[in-house]
Amino acid sequence: MKSGRRHTGFTLIEMVCVLLIAGIITTMSGMAIVTAMHGYLFARDNASIGQRAQLALARINRELTEMTTITTAESGRITYQRIDGTGAVTRTIYKDDTDDTIRIALDGNAQNGNVLIDHVRTFAMNYYKESSGLPWGNEWTSTDSVAELTVIDFSFAVKRTDEERDMTFQAMVYPRNIRRF
């Protein structure tokens, strides 16, 4: 026998299906937001490191382009003289391992240099002299004449905040104020 009453509402199976579908959609949306946030943080970190590195590269390039003599030339340090508005000044560019920075000492004293860039993992400079018409043919050493130096190749790696990979930057400098005979 049928009763004249009509049942309205949802069954338990319908409610479970709706909750399951809503959970799947929420999980996928959450994962998309997390992925987008990671991408944003990665791009922001890259931009920040890139800007700081570009400033350091430009300053080192300008300093080494204008140098006139070299006192010390090592892989992680160079002491040189350059002409300033007040005359010849001695400067040192070096990596300070105590706080992982590349510094430039304006008086040649490598104890109190100004920070060019921080969070540096590695810093290396290679010096070359001309060979067979190539400006970077042979390695230049401090026993060679400074007039033979044609290229200084320097690079540094900066630690990312997420510690996954370093960002490496490199430049070549062609000193122009060294007397070449």
Secondary structure as a PSIPRED ss2 file (coil, helix, strand):
# PSIPRED VFORMAT (PSIPRED V4.0)

   1 M C   1.000  0.000  0.000
   2 K C   1.000  0.000  0.000
   3 S C   1.000  0.000  0.000
   4 G C   1.000  0.000  0.000
   5 R C   1.000  0.000  0.000
   6 R C   1.000  0.000  0.000
   7 H C   1.000  0.000  0.000
   8 T C   1.000  0.000  0.000
   9 G C   1.000  0.000  0.000
  10 F C   1.000  0.000  0.000
  11 T C   1.000  0.000  0.000
  12 L H   0.000  1.000  0.000
  13 I H   0.000  1.000  0.000
  14 E H   0.000  1.000  0.000
  15 M H   0.000  1.000  0.000
  16 V H   0.000  1.000  0.000
  17 C H   0.000  1.000  0.000
  18 V H   0.000  1.000  0.000
  19 L H   0.000  1.000  0.000
  20 L H   0.000  1.000  0.000
  21 I H   0.000  1.000  0.000
  22 A H   0.000  1.000  0.000
  23 G H   0.000  1.000  0.000
  24 I H   0.000  1.000  0.000
  25 I H   0.000  1.000  0.000
  26 T H   0.000  1.000  0.000
  27 T H   0.000  1.000  0.000
  28 M H   0.000  1.000  0.000
  29 S H   0.000  1.000  0.000
  30 G H   0.000  1.000  0.000
  31 M H   0.000  1.000  0.000
  32 A H   0.000  1.000  0.000
  33 I H   0.000  1.000  0.000
  34 V H   0.000  1.000  0.000
  35 T H   0.000  1.000  0.000
  36 A H   0.000  1.000  0.000
  37 M H   0.000  1.000  0.000
  38 H H   0.000  1.000  0.000
  39 G H   0.000  1.000  0.000
  40 Y H   0.000  1.000  0.000
  41 L H   0.000  1.000  0.000
  42 F H   0.000  1.000  0.000
  43 A H   0.000  1.000  0.000
  44 R H   0.000  1.000  0.000
  45 D H   0.000  1.000  0.000
  46 N H   0.000  1.000  0.000
  47 A H   0.000  1.000  0.000
  48 S H   0.000  1.000  0.000
  49 I H   0.000  1.000  0.000
  50 G H   0.000  1.000  0.000
  51 Q H   0.000  1.000  0.000
  52 R H   0.000  1.000  0.000
  53 A H   0.000  1.000  0.000
  54 Q H   0.000  1.000  0.000
  55 L H   0.000  1.000  0.000
  56 A H   0.000  1.000  0.000
  57 L H   0.000  1.000  0.000
  58 A H   0.000  1.000  0.000
  59 R H   0.000  1.000  0.000
  60 I H   0.000  1.000  0.000
  61 N H   0.000  1.000  0.000
  62 R H   0.000  1.000  0.000
  63 E H   0.000  1.000  0.000
  64 L H   0.000  1.000  0.000
  65 T H   0.000  1.000  0.000
  66 E C   1.000  0.000  0.000
  67 M E   0.000  0.000  1.000
  68 T E   0.000  0.000  1.000
  69 T E   0.000  0.000  1.000
  70 I E   0.000  0.000  1.000
  71 T E   0.000  0.000  1.000
  72 T E   0.000  0.000  1.000
  73 A E   0.000  0.000  1.000
  74 E C   1.000  0.000  0.000
  75 S C   1.000  0.000  0.000
  76 G C   1.000  0.000  0.000
  77 R E   0.000  0.000  1.000
  78 I E   0.000  0.000  1.000
  79 T E   0.000  0.000  1.000
  80 Y E   0.000  0.000  1.000
  81 Q E   0.000  0.000  1.000
  82 R E   0.000  0.000  1.000
  83 I E   0.000  0.000  1.000
  84 D E   0.000  0.000  1.000
  85 G C   1.000  0.000  0.000
  86 T C   1.000  0.000  0.000
  87 G E   0.000  0.000  1.000
  88 A E   0.000  0.000  1.000
  89 V E   0.000  0.000  1.000
  90 T E   0.000  0.000  1.000
  91 R E   0.000  0.000  1.000
  92 T E   0.000  0.000  1.000
  93 I E   0.000  0.000  1.000
  94 Y E   0.000  0.000  1.000
  95 K E   0.000  0.000  1.000
  96 D E   0.000  0.000  1.000
  97 D C   1.000  0.000  0.000
  98 T C   1.000  0.000  0.000
  99 D C   1.000  0.000  0.000
 100 D C   1.000  0.000  0.000
 101 T E   0.000  0.000  1.000
 102 I E   0.000  0.000  1.000
 103 R E   0.000  0.000  1.000
 104 I E   0.000  0.000  1.000
 105 A E   0.000  0.000  1.000
 106 L C   1.000  0.000  0.000
 107 D C   1.000  0.000  0.000
 108 G C   1.000  0.000  0.000
 109 N C   1.000  0.000  0.000
 110 A C   1.000  0.000  0.000
 111 Q C   1.000  0.000  0.000
 112 N C   1.000  0.000  0.000
 113 G C   1.000  0.000  0.000
 114 N E   0.000  0.000  1.000
 115 V E   0.000  0.000  1.000
 116 L E   0.000  0.000  1.000
 117 I E   0.000  0.000  1.000
 118 D E   0.000  0.000  1.000
 119 H C   1.000  0.000  0.000
 120 V E   0.000  0.000  1.000
 121 R E   0.000  0.000  1.000
 122 T E   0.000  0.000  1.000
 123 F E   0.000  0.000  1.000
 124 A E   0.000  0.000  1.000
 125 M E   0.000  0.000  1.000
 126 N E   0.000  0.000  1.000
 127 Y E   0.000  0.000  1.000
 128 Y E   0.000  0.000  1.000
 129 K E   0.000  0.000  1.000
 130 E E   0.000  0.000  1.000
 131 S E   0.000  0.000  1.000
 132 S C   1.000  0.000  0.000
 133 G C   1.000  0.000  0.000
 134 L E   0.000  0.000  1.000
 135 P E   0.000  0.000  1.000
 136 W E   0.000  0.000  1.000
 137 G E   0.000  0.000  1.000
 138 N E   0.000  0.000  1.000
 139 E E   0.000  0.000  1.000
 140 W C   1.000  0.000  0.000
 141 T C   1.000  0.000  0.000
 142 S C   1.000  0.000  0.000
 143 T C   1.000  0.000  0.000
 144 D C   1.000  0.000  0.000
 145 S C   1.000  0.000  0.000
 146 V H   0.000  1.000  0.000
 147 A H   0.000  1.000  0.000
 148 E H   0.000  1.000  0.000
 149 L E   0.000  0.000  1.000
 150 T E   0.000  0.000  1.000
 151 V E   0.000  0.000  1.000
 152 I E   0.000  0.000  1.000
 153 D E   0.000  0.000  1.000
 154 F E   0.000  0.000  1.000
 155 S E   0.000  0.000  1.000
 156 F E   0.000  0.000  1.000
 157 A E   0.000  0.000  1.000
 158 V E   0.000  0.000  1.000
 159 K E   0.000  0.000  1.000
 160 R C   1.000  0.000  0.000
 161 T C   1.000  0.000  0.000
 162 D C   1.000  0.000  0.000
 163 E C   1.000  0.000  0.000
 164 E C   1.000  0.000  0.000
 165 R C   1.000  0.000  0.000
 166 D E   0.000  0.000  1.000
 167 M E   0.000  0.000  1.000
 168 T E   0.000  0.000  1.000
 169 F E   0.000  0.000  1.000
 170 Q E   0.000  0.000  1.000
 171 A E   0.000  0.000  1.000
 172 M E   0.000  0.000  1.000
 173 V E   0.000  0.000  1.000
 174 Y C   1.000  0.000  0.000
 175 P C   1.000  0.000  0.000
 176 R C   1.000  0.000  0.000
 177 N C   1.000  0.000  0.000
 178 I C   1.000  0.000  0.000
 179 R C   1.000  0.000  0.000
 180 R C   1.000  0.000  0.000
 181 F C   1.000  0.000  0.000
